[in-house]
Amino acid sequence: MTDKQQHWETVYRSKAPDAVSWYRPHLDTSLALIERAAPDHGAAVLDVGGGASTLVDDLLARGYRDLSVLDISAEALNVARERLGKSADAVTWLVADLLDAPLQEARYDLWHDRAVFHFLTQAEQRARYVQQLTRALKPGGHAVLATFGPQGPLKCSGLDTVRYDAEGLARALGDGFALIDSALEFHATPFGTTQQFLYALFRRTPVGSAAAMR
């Protein structure tokens, strides 16, 4: 087990799912962006770093039929599976470090990430993330990314983070992804504090494409 995996297993073994700073009962902004970008409920959706999030519950309830959840923590995914009961059989569960995961090429119509990318503090990590995103997402597919915004925290769960505005996040993803929309949101943590998040919707485009289709 790597140090990174051990860190997140410890987090999920030592804290209740609703006692971590990123907990929300429902990821309403993510859901709205997913439904906007992938209205076909047969679309293949991958939630990276999904952990114990309720996003998969809400997508199943809305009728999405091809859902995958990836997380480095088996403990986190077990929480979600137990919560879903028999409905968990309709989901593909992937225990892996995203940067090393053997993702199938052009498998997904939509990639969702809430709070993975901002933990990648090294340029080579971010480059590997973009490689994985580009490999797994179909041409014309969409990515919904949520990171800490310009006023967000510099640390989370004992780890350093990187803050982004929409233009900075677009630069980090590179020419293969066109920014369609973005918004800032203040997330209320279970501890009574707030964290600024940036939500951004991207479309995968040919490298060098000048504009996104809206």
PyMOL commands that set and color helices and strands:
alter all, ss='L'
color gray80, all
select helices_A, chain A and resi 3-14+17-19+28-37+55-61+74-90+98-100+117-119+123-136+166-173
alter helices_A, ss='H'
color red, helices_A
select strands_A, chain A and resi 44-48+66-71+91-95+108-114+137-148+155-156+159-160+177-188+194-204
alter strands_A, ss='S'
color yellow, strands_A
deselect
rebuild
show_as cartoon
